[in-house]
Amino acid sequence: MGGSRRDSEMAGCCAPGRGGHQGRAERVPKDGRDIGALIALPGGIFRMGTDDRDGFPEDSEGPVREVTVAPFVIDAHCVSNARFAEFVSVTGYRTDAERYGWSYVFAKFLPGELRKVSPRPQRTPWWCGVAGAYWATPEGPGSGLEGRWDHPVVHISWNDATAFCAWAGCRLPTEDEWEYAARGGLDQARYPWGDELTPDGQHRCNIWQGRFPVHNTAEDGYTGTAPVDAYQPNGFGLYNVAGNVWEWCANQFDPAHTSRAMRGGSYLCHASYCNRYRVAARTGNDPDSSSGNVGFRVAADL
């Protein structure tokens, strides 16, 4: 299969590589295009990063530092399948997954025969490189989006996300903006809603429960993606900034490499392996990489 796949840099359940102020929700169309329910945030100084004992210093999560963010707007939701379909319908855009002819799919989502013939990375064998998998056929040939139009679009590369933004008159958020928005006004909380993963036994995000990667109990209600407005929003009105799908950000993950930063974790994250659904967690991937747990949300200058 074409494209670059850097097995040595894959981060487990993270996407594999191909090589204090309440926000104001309002719809802000650009050139007649609906780019989502944008939330205006005032910006200011906040404490970014973490020194959490459960963090990953090698990912440069810390140290905790004061960061100033200018006022901006950010989407309450990730871009859905329906919104991305409109973009494709108008522009005829072909994603990187379509051009390469394949994308990564979690193995347990595949029928047996397809699972057998799809190659797997040596270090992360729960992923399969599936020919014909892309945003409109998330599990490869024979799959579709019925019942998932309000779910986040997946199999989206950084290149694809920036192409959508160029069409819609917006941009990807920076990591500073993303974390400021995801914290929802809380200072140094582990999650967008506080420090407890399931306060009062209530699930607040779509992640893996059970034993990764062999058994998902789906106690949070989902084994794959959830609707973009699932669960309670954070203090700024953003949905699913923990779990569900990884979200591309504008900047590089490491200034020494071309990889781009991703935030938020996904439905495959589990405390025993990834644990990157914490609000300060981060990872990166090649800008042409795609998989069934990577999407994006948009932002814009205010």
N, C-alpha and C positions, 0 to 999 in steps of 0.2 A: 504494500500500500504506500501511496505517496505521502510526502510531508515528513517533517522531522519529529522523532519521538525519543526524547532523552530520558530513558528509563532510570538513569542514575539520579535524576532530579525529581522524580515523581514523589509526591507526598501522601502516600496511602489513600485514605478516603477523600483527600483533597483532589481537585481535578487533575488528571494526568496530563502531561505535556505532549504536544505534537512535536516535537523537536525540543437650666432654670427658667427659660422663656418658652411660652406656648407658641407653636407655629400658627400661621394663618393659612388654611387650606382654600385653594381657589383654582379654577381651571384657567389656564393661560394658553390659548391657542397661538401658534406661530404660523403665519402665512396660511391660515385656514386648517392647519394640521393639529389634531388633538394630541399633545405630547404628555397628557396625564394630569393628575390632580397635584399641582405643584404647591408646595408649602414654603412660604416665605419665612426665612429665619434671620434674626438680627445679627448673628455672628458675635464676636467678642473674644475674650480670653477664656480658654478652658484647659484643663490638665489632660493631656493626651498620653497614650501609652499606659504601660502597667509594669509593676515589679512583682506581680502575682506569682506565687510559688508554682502555680500550675501553668505558667506561661512558657513561651519558647524564646529565650534570649537570642538564639541563633537566627530567629526571624526578625530581630530588631524591634521587638514589641516595646522594649524599654530603652532608656530609663523614662520614668514619668517626667514630662516637661510641659511648661506653659507654652501654648500656641495661640496665636491670634488669627481668627478667621473673619474675613470681610462678610457683610451681608450677602446672602445668596438664596436661591430657591432650589428645592430638591423634590423629586417625585415621592409621593406617599407610598407608591407601589413600584415593584419591578415591572418592566415592560412585559406585557402579556402576549400570549400567542396571537390573540385577536389584533392587537396593535401592531405587532411585527408583520402579520399577514397583510395589513393595509399598506405598510411600507413596501413590501415585496410586490403587491398588486400594482401599485402606482409606478414603481421604479424598475421592476424586473430584476432586482438585485439578487445575486447568487452568493451564498455564504461560503466561507472557507471550507466548511465540511462538504458542501456540494462540489466545490472545485476539486478538492482532494479525492472525493469519492467515498469518504468514510469518516466516522467519528467514534468516540469512546462511549460505550453503554455498560452500565452495571450488569454483570453476568446473570444475576438471578432474575433480571427482567426479560431475559431472552428465552424463546422456545428452545428445546433441547438440541435440535439439529443445527440451528444457527449458532448456538453456544459452542458446539463442537468445532465448527469450521472457522470461527472468528479467532484471530490471534490475540494472545494476552501478553502484557508486559511481564517480564520474569519476576520483578520485585512486587508487583501489585496484581496478582492474577485474578482478582475479582472484577477487573475491567476487561472488556473485549473491544477490539477495534472492528467495528461492524460496517461492512460495505453497505452503502445506501442509507446510513443513519444521518439525519440532519434535522433541522428544527421542525419540519412538517411530518417527518416519520421518525419520532424520537427513539424507537426501539428497532429501527431498520425496516426493510420492506414488509408490508402488510400491517404496519402500525399506523396510527393517525392521531388526530387531535380531538376526536369526539369526546365530549365531557371535560375537555381540558383547555377550552378557549380562554378561560379566565385564570389559567395557571401561567407561571412565568415561562417565557420562551427560553429554550435551552439549546445546546449545541451551538452556542454563539461565541465566536472569537472576539478578541479585543478589536480587531479590524472591523468585524461586522457591527459591533456596538458603536464604534465611532462613525461608521457609515450611516447608521440610523440617525445618530445625533446630527450629522451634517444635513440630512434631509429634513429633520424635524426642527432645526433651528435651536438646538440645545447642545449640551456637552456632557461628558462623564464627570462625576464629582472627583475632586482630589481626595486623597486619603484623609487629609486634615478635615475637609468638609464632611466626608462620609462619617468619620468617627464622632465629630461634633454632633451631627444630626442623629446618629444612632444612639448616642448616650441620652438623648431626650431631655437634657437639662440636669441629669444626675452627675455627680462628681465621683469618678473613680469606682463606680459600681461595676461588678463583673459582667452583668448582662444588661440589656437595654431597659429592664424593669426593676433591677435590684441585684442583690447578691445571691439569692436562692434560685436554683434552676426551676423548681416547681413549687412556687409559694402556695401554701395551703393545698398542696397536692394537685395544683392546676398546671397543665402544660401550656407553655407560652410560645413554643417554637416547634418547628418540624425538624427533628434530628433522629438519629438511630437509637432505639431502645432494644435491649437484649444483648446478644453476643455478636460483635462485629467480626467478620462479615457473614456469619453463617445463619443467624436467626434474628429477625427484626420483629419484635412483638407489636409494633405499631400502636403503642399505647397513646401516642399523641394524635392518632387518627389517620396517619398517612404512612405509606411505605415509600412512595415516590414524591413528586412535587405536590404542593398544596396550592389552593387558590391564592392569588396575590394579596387578598385582603383577609386571609385566615388569621385567627388568633387576635389578641388585643393589640392595638398600636402602642407605641411608646409615648413618652410625654410630649413629643413634638408632632405626633400623629403619623409616624412612619410605621409601616407594616413589614414584618418579616425581615428585620435587619439582623436577626439571629436565625441560622438554619435556612431551610428551603433550598435556595441556590446561592452559590458564590456570585458576587457582584464585582464586575470589572471597575477599576478606578483609572483615572487619567494618567497617573504618574508611574514611574518605573518602580519595581519591587526592590531592586538593588541598582544603584547608580552605575555599577561596574558591568551590568548585563542589560540585555534588551528586554528581559521579562517585564511584564506589567503586573501591578499589584491587584489583588482581589481581596475582598472583605466579606465577612458575615458567616462563613461556613455553609453547609448544605445539609440536605436530608440524610446524607451518609456519614456525617460527623458523629463521633462517639467518644466519650471521655477516655476510653481505654486506648485509643490510638491517635485520633486527630485533635479533639478538644479545641477546635478553632471556631466555635460558635460564640466564644467570649467576645465582647465588644472591642477589645484592643487587639485581638488576634488578626494575623495577616498571613497571606501567602502570595505566591506569584506564579506566572506561567508565560509561555511564549505567546506573542500577540496573535499567532495564527492557530493556536490550540483551541480545541472545543471538546465538550463532553456533555453528558446528560444531566449534569448538576451545575452548569455555569450559565448565568444570565447577566442582567444589568438593570440599573435604574438610571434616570437622567437627572441632570441639574442644569442650572443656568445662572448667569450673573443677575443680580437684582438691580 
